[in-house]
Amino acid sequence: MGKWRILAVVLLLFLLTGCAGTAPEPDYAPEDEERLVLYTSHKKEVWWPIVKEFETRTGVWVEVVEGGTNELLERLDKEQDAPQADVMFGGGVESLESYRDLFAPYTCAEADAILPQYRAQDDIWTPFSSLPVVFVYNPKLVRAGEITTWRDLLDPTWKGKIAFADPSVSGSSYTALVTMLCAVEGEADDILRAFAENLDGKQLESSGAVLSYVAGGQAVVGVTLEETASRRIAAGDELAMVYPADGTSCVPDGCAILNGAPHADNARAFVDFTVSRDVQQLIQEQFCRRSVRSDLEPAGELPSFGRIAQVDYDVSLASESRESVLMSWAFYQETEETP
């Protein structure tokens, strides 16, 4: 086992024993050129080993601010006249696209190793991992093959039995909603209305709750990300995962440097680090995430992209349509909730 992998395992064990938190204060006050301020929507178990190894290799001290993607982007928007952060680490790239005016273009050091479908045209953000949307179902309540397509989720048979997070809060749920619109033939409003009716007015507050509801039997099927589902299944949850036969999306989350970043050189070094082969190999082996690099194959039992049906998902269009899609969705949800 190499030095990097040993360090990653030790750090993960340290985290899981409850000793981890935000990056600790150093014993001295670091010079400004030795600092980096990172806003992240990633869970601690993801950002912690990456940040600690970056600090070890570079000598840069990283201040980490955690929060939800939308929460942090709104905060960055308010701070844009006097930026406090250097890097936004995490969040689906549709969300980053929606706030693209906050970010500075940067072509990372190993850009040629990144699969072309994951790169922003102008490098306004850098992809971190690929996140296919999947269904999870409770095998005690649903037989294999009963729910295989987005169209199945519109079947009244499953009304009130679907776990789905509020797409105005959960970036992955918004991605899932747009993926459904790409996969199912018909008018967007008709599809949104039918799906809202099948949820029976029920939306969850977070994407993580989707897995818990399905595993606990409060729902029989849910919509989530491959990474989240794979980890919960590996942990022993009563869940099965299926890739939609009528197509899914594999939209990346990303990393972006702020315009006017106080520590721009360190910000660029951190972005380079997130797509380095070491880090990309770590996220595959430890976090069930797919690398965005062309020189790494999926780890474990995850199928290759060639075996997954994919829709034609336009990230820029999804970002531009966000407000109108969510307005329509909110209207149909409120209609369902009205007695």
VOPAGU-2260 file (C-alpha; in pm, 1 decimal, decimal comma):
REM VOPAGU-2260
SITE   aa  ch    i         X         Y         Z
SITE  MET   A    0       0,0       0,0       0,0
SITE  GLY   A    1     153,5     336,0    -107,4
SITE  LYS   A    2     224,0     629,6     120,7
SITE  TRP   A    3     -71,3     828,8     -17,1
SITE  ARG   A    4    -319,0     544,6      33,3
SITE  ILE   A    5    -194,0     477,3     388,1
SITE  LEU   A    6    -235,9     844,9     473,3
SITE  ALA   A    7    -585,0     853,6     324,7
SITE  VAL   A    8    -694,0     549,7     527,7
SITE  VAL   A    9    -549,3     693,2     850,2
SITE  LEU   A   10    -727,8    1021,7     791,9
SITE  LEU   A   11   -1055,7     848,1     718,0
SITE  LEU   A   12   -1027,6     643,2    1037,9
SITE  PHE   A   13    -951,8     962,5    1226,5
SITE  LEU   A   14   -1265,6    1118,0    1083,3
SITE  LEU   A   15   -1489,0     823,6    1157,5
SITE  THR   A   16   -1383,4     816,0    1522,8
SITE  GLY   A   17   -1528,1    1163,2    1559,4
SITE  CYS   A   18   -1200,0    1353,7    1589,3
SITE  ALA   A   19   -1230,0    1541,1    1261,5
SITE  GLY   A   20   -1373,0    1885,1    1209,8
SITE  THR   A   21   -1282,2    2199,1    1026,5
SITE  ALA   A   22    -912,8    2238,4     962,1
SITE  PRO   A   23    -740,1    2323,1    1293,9
SITE  GLU   A   24    -576,3    2655,0    1366,7
SITE  PRO   A   25    -197,4    2638,5    1327,1
SITE  ASP   A   26      31,1    2711,0    1621,7
SITE  TYR   A   27     143,3    3027,2    1447,6
SITE  ALA   A   28     -25,7    3291,6    1235,7
SITE  PRO   A   29      54,7    3193,3     875,6
SITE  GLU   A   30     162,3    3458,9     630,5
SITE  ASP   A   31    -104,7    3564,0     382,8
SITE  GLU   A   32      71,4    3385,6      97,1
SITE  GLU   A   33      43,5    3059,7     295,5
SITE  ARG   A   34    -337,3    3070,5     326,7
SITE  LEU   A   35    -637,0    2940,8     132,0
SITE  VAL   A   36   -1005,0    2992,0     213,2
SITE  LEU   A   37   -1224,1    2711,0      87,0
SITE  TYR   A   38   -1604,4    2712,5      77,3
SITE  THR   A   39   -1732,9    2357,7      36,3
SITE  SER   A   40   -2062,9    2173,8      16,0
SITE  HIS   A   41   -1888,0    1836,1      33,8
SITE  LYS   A   42   -1930,3    1616,3     338,6
SITE  LYS   A   43   -1636,1    1618,2     580,4
SITE  GLU   A   44   -1542,7    1263,7     489,1
SITE  VAL   A   45   -1474,7    1385,6     133,6
SITE  TRP   A   46   -1298,8    1717,3     188,9
SITE  TRP   A   47   -1099,8    1625,3     500,3
SITE  PRO   A   48    -836,8    1384,7     354,1
SITE  ILE   A   49    -800,9    1597,5      41,6
SITE  VAL   A   50    -745,6    1920,3     233,3
SITE  LYS   A   51    -505,3    1761,8     481,4
SITE  GLU   A   52    -291,1    1606,4     207,9
SITE  PHE   A   53    -289,0    1937,5      17,5
SITE  GLU   A   54    -166,5    2112,9     332,0
SITE  THR   A   55     102,1    1848,4     382,7
SITE  ARG   A   56     231,8    1870,0      27,1
SITE  THR   A   57     221,8    2248,5     -13,3
SITE  GLY   A   58     257,7    2397,5     334,4
SITE  VAL   A   59     -54,1    2606,8     268,4
SITE  TRP   A   60    -295,2    2643,3     562,0
SITE  VAL   A   61    -656,3    2591,6     452,4
SITE  GLU   A   62    -954,4    2750,0     624,5
SITE  VAL   A   63   -1268,3    2546,9     546,6
SITE  VAL   A   64   -1621,4    2689,2     553,5
SITE  GLU   A   65   -1897,2    2427,0     514,7
SITE  GLY   A   66   -2255,6    2469,4     396,8
SITE  GLY   A   67   -2514,0    2374,5     137,4
SITE  THR   A   68   -2439,4    2453,3    -226,3
SITE  ASN   A   69   -2713,2    2714,9    -265,5
SITE  GLU   A   70   -2637,6    2866,4      75,5
SITE  LEU   A   71   -2268,8    2910,8      -5,2
SITE  LEU   A   72   -2328,2    3043,9    -355,9
SITE  GLU   A   73   -2569,6    3303,8    -220,0
SITE  ARG   A   74   -2309,9    3401,3      39,4
SITE  LEU   A   75   -2042,6    3431,8    -229,8
SITE  ASP   A   76   -2277,5    3649,7    -432,1
SITE  LYS   A   77   -2317,4    3887,5    -137,0
SITE  GLU   A   78   -1940,9    3893,7     -83,0
SITE  GLN   A   79   -1841,4    3952,7    -444,5
SITE  ASP   A   80   -1739,4    4317,0    -392,4
SITE  ALA   A   81   -1495,9    4204,4    -120,5
SITE  PRO   A   82   -1433,5    3829,3    -170,9
SITE  GLN   A   83   -1360,9    3630,7     144,8
SITE  ALA   A   84   -1323,1    3290,8     -24,3
SITE  ASP   A   85   -1071,9    3169,0    -280,9
SITE  VAL   A   86   -1241,0    2849,8    -404,2
SITE  MET   A   87   -1590,1    2702,6    -417,7
SITE  PHE   A   88   -1537,9    2327,4    -384,5
SITE  GLY   A   89   -1848,7    2121,3    -453,3
SITE  GLY   A   90   -2191,6    2165,7    -601,9
SITE  GLY   A   91   -2330,4    2042,0    -932,0
SITE  VAL   A   92   -2192,6    2234,0   -1225,5
SITE  GLU   A   93   -2541,4    2362,5   -1314,4
SITE  SER   A   94   -2533,1    2551,5    -984,5
SITE  LEU   A   95   -2185,0    2685,4   -1057,4
SITE  GLU   A   96   -2300,0    2786,8   -1406,4
SITE  SER   A   97   -2588,0    2982,0   -1253,7
SITE  TYR   A   98   -2333,2    3194,1   -1064,1
SITE  ARG   A   99   -2064,6    3197,1   -1332,1
SITE  ASP   A  100   -2010,0    3573,9   -1299,5
SITE  LEU   A  101   -1855,6    3507,5    -957,6
SITE  PHE   A  102   -1577,0    3290,6   -1098,8
SITE  ALA   A  103   -1251,5    3337,3   -1286,7
SITE  PRO   A  104   -1165,4    3106,0   -1580,1
SITE  TYR   A  105    -875,9    2870,7   -1511,3
SITE  THR   A  106    -734,4    2586,2   -1718,7
SITE  CYS   A  107    -598,4    2334,0   -1470,2
SITE  ALA   A  108    -252,0    2182,0   -1503,9
SITE  GLU   A  109    -371,2    1839,3   -1625,0
SITE  ALA   A  110    -665,5    1957,7   -1833,2
SITE  ASP   A  111    -573,0    1723,4   -2119,4
SITE  ALA   A  112    -632,3    1423,7   -1890,3
SITE  ILE   A  113    -993,1    1526,6   -1821,2
SITE  LEU   A  114   -1261,8    1366,4   -2035,5
SITE  PRO   A  115   -1387,1    1633,0   -2280,7
SITE  GLN   A  116   -1755,5    1588,0   -2192,9
SITE  TYR   A  117   -1686,1    1709,2   -1839,0
SITE  ARG   A  118   -1499,7    2030,5   -1916,9
SITE  ALA   A  119   -1659,2    2373,4   -1925,0
SITE  GLN   A  120   -1612,4    2542,5   -2261,6
SITE  ASP   A  121   -1433,4    2838,8   -2106,4
SITE  ASP   A  122   -1296,1    2653,0   -1801,2
SITE  ILE   A  123   -1504,0    2870,7   -1568,2
SITE  TRP   A  124   -1519,4    2563,8   -1340,1
SITE  THR   A  125   -1316,8    2244,3   -1316,5
SITE  PRO   A  126   -1500,3    1909,0   -1279,2
SITE  PHE   A  127   -1428,4    1699,2    -971,6
SITE  SER   A  128   -1628,7    1376,5   -1005,6
SITE  SER   A  129   -1896,9    1231,7   -1232,7
SITE  LEU   A  130   -2232,0    1165,6   -1065,5
SITE  PRO   A  131   -2483,1     947,7   -1254,2
SITE  VAL   A  132   -2845,6     969,0   -1139,5
SITE  VAL   A  133   -2993,5     632,7   -1037,4
SITE  PHE   A  134   -3302,3     477,9    -880,4
SITE  VAL   A  135   -3287,0     291,8    -552,2
SITE  TYR   A  136   -3559,6      54,1    -440,8
SITE  ASN   A  137   -3636,6    -160,6    -140,1
SITE  PRO   A  138   -3604,7    -524,0    -257,2
SITE  LYS   A  139   -3848,3    -634,0      14,2
SITE  LEU   A  140   -4119,0    -412,7    -134,3
SITE  VAL   A  141   -4038,8    -404,4    -507,3
SITE  ARG   A  142   -3934,1    -687,4    -737,6
SITE  ALA   A  143   -3633,2    -645,2    -965,2
SITE  GLY   A  144   -3748,8    -515,7   -1304,2
SITE  GLU   A  145   -4068,9    -349,6   -1174,8
SITE  ILE   A  146   -3925,7       3,1   -1189,3
SITE  THR   A  147   -3665,6      54,4   -1460,8
SITE  THR   A  148   -3752,9     380,3   -1641,7
SITE  TRP   A  149   -3840,6     741,8   -1569,3
SITE  ARG   A  150   -4178,0     672,1   -1727,9
SITE  ASP   A  151   -4238,7     412,8   -1454,1
SITE  LEU   A  152   -4217,9     690,0   -1193,9
SITE  LEU   A  153   -4523,4     851,1   -1354,6
SITE  ASP   A  154   -4730,5     533,6   -1312,1
SITE  PRO   A  155   -5012,0     592,5   -1055,1
SITE  THR   A  156   -4924,8     250,9    -907,4
SITE  TRP   A  157   -4642,3     422,9    -720,8
SITE  LYS   A  158   -4831,0     733,4    -609,7
SITE  GLY   A  159   -4713,2     843,0    -265,9
SITE  LYS   A  160   -4442,7     573,8    -260,8
SITE  ILE   A  161   -4157,4     769,2    -423,4
SITE  ALA   A  162   -3878,8     938,6    -225,7
SITE  PHE   A  163   -3757,2    1259,5    -388,6
SITE  ALA   A  164   -3582,2    1563,8    -241,1
SITE  ASP   A  165   -3697,5    1919,9    -304,9
SITE  PRO   A  166   -3509,5    2029,1    -621,6
SITE  SER   A  167   -3503,3    2391,2    -504,9
SITE  VAL   A  168   -3285,0    2275,4    -214,7
SITE  SER   A  169   -3107,3    1968,0    -351,7
SITE  GLY   A  170   -2889,0    2019,3    -657,8
SITE  SER   A  171   -2893,5    1646,6    -734,1
SITE  SER   A  172   -3273,5    1646,6    -736,6
SITE  TYR   A  173   -3277,0    1935,2    -981,7
SITE  THR   A  174   -3039,0    1737,5   -1203,7
SITE  ALA   A  175   -3271,5    1436,8   -1173,0
SITE  LEU   A  176   -3574,9    1645,7   -1266,1
SITE  VAL   A  177   -3408,2    1777,3   -1581,8
SITE  THR   A  178   -3285,2    1426,4   -1663,3
SITE  MET   A  179   -3645,7    1303,9   -1647,4
SITE  LEU   A  180   -3750,8    1582,8   -1884,8
SITE  CYS   A  181   -3477,1    1471,4   -2126,7
SITE  ALA   A  182   -3570,5    1102,1   -2104,4
SITE  VAL   A  183   -3950,8    1111,6   -2120,8
SITE  GLU   A  184   -4124,1    1214,8   -2441,8
SITE  GLY   A  185   -4386,9    1484,0   -2406,2
SITE  GLU   A  186   -4439,8    1842,9   -2294,3
SITE  ALA   A  187   -4225,3    1946,1   -1998,8
SITE  ASP   A  188   -4521,5    2086,6   -1804,8
SITE  ASP   A  189   -4721,0    1765,7   -1850,7
SITE  ILE   A  190   -4429,1    1557,7   -1721,5
SITE  LEU   A  191   -4369,2    1785,9   -1423,1
SITE  ARG   A  192   -4739,3    1781,4   -1334,9
SITE  ALA   A  193   -4760,7    1403,2   -1358,9
SITE  PHE   A  194   -4453,6    1351,2   -1142,0
SITE  ALA   A  195   -4571,9    1604,2    -883,2
SITE  GLU   A  196   -4906,5    1421,1    -866,0
SITE  ASN   A  197   -4726,7    1089,8    -813,6
SITE  LEU   A  198   -4525,9    1233,2    -524,4
SITE  ASP   A  199   -4861,6    1311,5    -362,9
SITE  GLY   A  200   -4731,5    1640,1    -223,5
SITE  LYS   A  201   -4435,7    1477,6     -47,7
SITE  GLN   A  202   -4084,5    1618,2     -86,9
SITE  LEU   A  203   -3786,4    1546,2     135,3
SITE  GLU   A  204   -3554,6    1812,3     273,0
SITE  SER   A  205   -3231,2    1649,1     158,7
SITE  SER   A  206   -3106,1    1396,2     -94,2
SITE  GLY   A  207   -2961,3    1187,7     189,2
SITE  ALA   A  208   -3309,9    1136,7     330,0
SITE  VAL   A  209   -3411,6     960,2       6,4
SITE  LEU   A  210   -3197,3     657,1      94,6
SITE  SER   A  211   -3324,7     644,2     451,4
SITE  TYR   A  212   -3688,0     657,9     343,7
SITE  VAL   A  213   -3647,7     376,2      93,1
SITE  ALA   A  214   -3438,0     156,7     323,2
SITE  GLY   A  215   -3686,9     216,2     605,9
SITE  GLY   A  216   -3991,5     133,4     395,1
SITE  GLN   A  217   -4154,6     480,5     404,5
SITE  ALA   A  218   -4108,1     474,4      26,4
SITE  VAL   A  219   -4046,4     186,2    -212,0
SITE  VAL   A  220   -3833,3     371,7    -467,5
SITE  GLY   A  221   -3622,0     685,8    -469,1
SITE  VAL   A  222   -3413,6     900,5    -700,1
SITE  THR   A  223   -3057,0     976,3    -595,8
SITE  LEU   A  224   -2693,7     971,4    -709,1
SITE  GLU   A  225   -2489,4     661,6    -785,1
SITE  GLU   A  226   -2222,7     766,5    -535,4
SITE  THR   A  227   -2468,2     799,9    -245,4
SITE  ALA   A  228   -2650,7     477,7    -330,9
SITE  SER   A  229   -2330,0     276,2    -374,9
SITE  ARG   A  230   -2197,1     381,7     -37,1
SITE  ARG   A  231   -2520,7     304,0     147,9
SITE  ILE   A  232   -2548,4     -36,9     -18,9
SITE  ALA   A  233   -2185,1    -112,0      70,5
SITE  ALA   A  234   -2267,2     -13,8     429,6
SITE  GLY   A  235   -2538,0    -281,2     438,9
SITE  ASP   A  236   -2859,0     -83,2     380,0
SITE  GLU   A  237   -3155,5    -275,7     243,5
SITE  LEU   A  238   -3135,6    -117,1    -102,4
SITE  ALA   A  239   -3090,3    -211,8    -466,6
SITE  MET   A  240   -2973,7      25,6    -739,2
SITE  VAL   A  241   -3082,8      49,5   -1102,4
SITE  TYR   A  242   -2975,3     277,7   -1388,3
SITE  PRO   A  243   -3278,5     415,9   -1577,3
SITE  ALA   A  244   -3316,8     214,5   -1897,9
SITE  ASP   A  245   -3446,3     520,2   -2084,6
SITE  GLY   A  246   -3131,2     713,5   -1998,6
SITE  THR   A  247   -2961,3     893,1   -1714,6
SITE  SER   A  248   -2728,0    1189,5   -1681,8
SITE  CYS   A  249   -2369,5    1185,2   -1555,5
SITE  VAL   A  250   -2326,1    1549,3   -1459,7
SITE  PRO   A  251   -2012,4    1636,3   -1263,0
SITE  ASP   A  252   -1977,8    1840,2    -950,0
SITE  GLY   A  253   -1702,3    2096,1    -966,1
SITE  CYS   A  254   -1453,7    2340,2    -824,8
SITE  ALA   A  255   -1425,1    2708,5    -917,2
SITE  ILE   A  256   -1192,9    2998,1    -832,9
SITE  LEU   A  257   -1347,4    3325,8    -719,9
SITE  ASN   A  258   -1295,7    3648,3    -909,2
SITE  GLY   A  259   -1062,0    3855,7    -695,2
SITE  ALA   A  260    -960,9    3555,4    -483,5
SITE  PRO   A  261    -731,7    3686,9    -205,6
SITE  HIS   A  262    -496,9    3388,5    -247,6
SITE  ALA   A  263    -524,9    3319,0    -620,1
SITE  ASP   A  264    -200,2    3123,9    -659,0
SITE  ASN   A  265    -297,5    2882,6    -381,9
SITE  ALA   A  266    -647,8    2856,2    -529,3
SITE  ARG   A  267    -503,0    2745,3    -863,9
SITE  ALA   A  268    -277,0    2494,2    -688,5
SITE  PHE   A  269    -575,5    2347,8    -503,5
SITE  VAL   A  270    -783,2    2312,0    -820,9
SITE  ASP   A  271    -489,5    2135,8    -986,7
SITE  PHE   A  272    -470,0    1903,0    -687,3
SITE  THR   A  273    -839,3    1803,7    -701,0
SITE  VAL   A  274    -799,2    1654,9   -1048,9
SITE  SER   A  275    -456,1    1503,8    -993,8
SITE  ARG   A  276    -434,8    1130,0   -1045,6
SITE  ASP   A  277    -374,6    1071,4    -672,5
SITE  VAL   A  278    -692,6    1247,9    -564,0
SITE  GLN   A  279    -902,0    1109,6    -846,7
SITE  GLN   A  280    -791,0     756,8    -758,5
SITE  LEU   A  281    -876,6     820,7    -393,5
SITE  ILE   A  282   -1231,4     937,3    -464,6
SITE  GLN   A  283   -1294,8     623,1    -669,2
SITE  GLU   A  284   -1151,8     378,5    -417,1
SITE  GLN   A  285   -1278,4     540,1     -95,9
SITE  PHE   A  286   -1589,6     739,6    -189,5
SITE  CYS   A  287   -1758,3     539,8    -470,9
SITE  ARG   A  288   -1726,8     841,7    -699,3
SITE  ARG   A  289   -1632,8     827,1   -1066,8
SITE  SER   A  290   -1320,0    1002,6   -1181,2
SITE  VAL   A  291   -1337,9    1267,1   -1453,9
SITE  ARG   A  292    -997,0    1159,5   -1586,1
SITE  SER   A  293    -955,3     958,4   -1904,6
SITE  ASP   A  294    -677,0     741,9   -1758,8
SITE  LEU   A  295    -880,7     589,3   -1471,7
SITE  GLU   A  296   -1143,2     316,1   -1503,8
SITE  PRO   A  297   -1440,5     293,4   -1261,8
SITE  ALA   A  298   -1349,0     119,7    -937,6
SITE  GLY   A  299   -1520,8    -182,6    -783,6
SITE  GLU   A  300   -1835,7    -315,7    -947,4
SITE  LEU   A  301   -1951,6       7,9   -1111,4
SITE  PRO   A  302   -2033,9     -44,8   -1480,5
SITE  SER   A  303   -1843,4     140,1   -1749,3
SITE  PHE   A  304   -2016,4     437,9   -1912,3
SITE  GLY   A  305   -2055,9     232,5   -2228,0
SITE  ARG   A  306   -2303,1       8,6   -2041,7
SITE  ILE   A  307   -2517,1     296,3   -1912,9
SITE  ALA   A  308   -2785,8     454,3   -2131,7
SITE  GLN   A  309   -2743,1     831,7   -2122,4
SITE  VAL   A  310   -2966,8    1122,0   -2218,4
SITE  ASP   A  311   -2843,8    1427,4   -2405,6
SITE  TYR   A  312   -2803,8    1653,7   -2103,6
SITE  ASP   A  313   -2708,2    2014,4   -2177,6
SITE  VAL   A  314   -2551,4    2167,2   -1864,3
SITE  SER   A  315   -2575,2    2526,0   -1993,7
SITE  LEU   A  316   -2940,8    2485,1   -2088,1
SITE  ALA   A  317   -3018,2    2320,8   -1753,0
SITE  SER   A  318   -2858,5    2615,5   -1578,1
SITE  GLU   A  319   -3041,1    2874,8   -1789,3
SITE  SER   A  320   -3374,6    2695,7   -1740,5
SITE  ARG   A  321   -3336,1    2649,2   -1365,7
SITE  GLU   A  322   -3562,5    2933,6   -1255,4
SITE  SER   A  323   -3845,2    2851,1   -1496,3
SITE  VAL   A  324   -3833,6    2475,5   -1423,8
SITE  LEU   A  325   -3838,6    2532,2   -1048,1
SITE  MET   A  326   -4122,3    2784,4   -1075,5
SITE  SER   A  327   -4333,4    2530,9   -1266,7
SITE  TRP   A  328   -4239,0    2256,4   -1022,6
SITE  ALA   A  329   -4332,4    2472,0    -720,4
SITE  PHE   A  330   -4669,6    2548,8    -876,5
SITE  TYR   A  331   -4754,5    2182,1    -934,8
SITE  GLN   A  332   -4631,3    2085,8    -587,1
SITE  GLU   A  333   -4846,1    2353,1    -424,8
SITE  THR   A  334   -5143,5    2230,7    -627,0
SITE  GLU   A  335   -5088,6    1879,4    -488,3
SITE  GLU   A  336   -5052,8    2006,7    -131,3
SITE  THR   A  337   -5373,7    2211,4    -147,3
SITE  PRO   A  338   -5663,3    2018,5      17,3
